[in-house]
Every structure is written in structure tokens, then in C-alpha cells.
Amino acid sequence: MTDFYDPQFRDPSISRRPQNRRDDAWIRALLSRVNMGRVATVWEGEDGAAFPFITPLAFAYRPETHDLVYHTNVAGRLRANTGRSQPARATFEASEIGALLPSNDPLELTVQYRSVIAFGAARLLTDPEEAREALRVLSEKAFPDLRVGVQTRPISDADLARTTVYSLAIERWSGKENWAEAAMQTGDWPALSPRLLRPRPLAVTS
């Protein structure tokens, strides 16, 4: 048994591959252009058993407050996990995926990716004006040509009653990128033909 991944001994935000690490400016840029991410939370039962849960959702990064904002239904597992303790521990992920890169070595099959992982404390935004502002930022990031109160109607109290708005205060984060043009190949096996060696594009960017 090893404690290599124990966060008490090793910061989980630090990549094991330093050549893939990216700096804070790179992380901010990715979070500014990507609209979809995933939030991981945990429900701990009365017996101490932990039940992790991942929620895909739209988000916005606010550099001035160094947090992520997002919203979900008024009831559900994300709200329950976050609301049980204020603030609640949470992990966030956002990524861009490129092409699958073939290889004649099965351990070198890979994919082009750029990703950010953020660790922090999430809370429910119960103050109406705070929640309203977070929703405005979230809406205008996804649709920058639709300004709230100009092209769309203002966010009403009735709107706030129909959703739960969150802020995840970022404590640590990491950015990683591996966007090679081709995967590593082995000389111990016949080379792939040009047809088989071609990258396999994916339509998923989230």
C-alpha cells in the first residue's frame, strides 16, 4: 500500500508530469473560453461511507473573486452534497479534447487534451443580489451577445426561486496539456500504415 496519492503528503493539484504542467495565465485562459465543466462532491452517510457524485454543468470563472459560479435545480444531489456543510469540499474539472492518436504500441495510444482541475470550497449563494450577479456572469459568458437587462429581461426573484446558484472558491488548481501531433511508436513491431496512423478526430470539446 502506498500513500503517494494521500493529499496529506502530496498536493493533488500538482501533476506527476512536469512537462505537461501549465501556468496560471494558461489556466485562466482555458477557463475563460470553455463553457462546460464537471463538479465532484461527496455525500458522507451516517456510517461514514462516502458517496462521490459528478455533475456536468455550465460554469463561469470570475478572476476578480477567483471563484467558479454555476447553478442547478433547487433539489438534487449536488445541492444536497453542497448544502450539508457550508462550505463543502469540491473538485472541478474542465477540458478541451482533440484527436485520438494511434500507435503500434498499446500503451502509447493517446488523446490530445488540455485540462484544468481546481480544488476548493463550494457554497450556496443565498443572498439574492449575489446569486443574481453570478447568474448574470454565467449567462453572459455563454452568450456574450445577449446582455442581461438589454437583450434579455432582467433576472427576477421568481427566477432565483427556481434554481440554486453556487460559488466554488478556488484554493488550488493545476493545468495540463498534451497536444502532440502524433503518438509515440515502437520499433519492436511493424509500423502502422499511413491510413492507420492518421489521427482520429473527436467532436467533443467540453
Summary of the structure (lengths in Angstrom):
residues: 206
radius of gyration: 20.3
end to end distance: 34.9
largest distance: 66.2
contacts: 561
relative contact order: 0.22
helix: 23%
strand: 37%
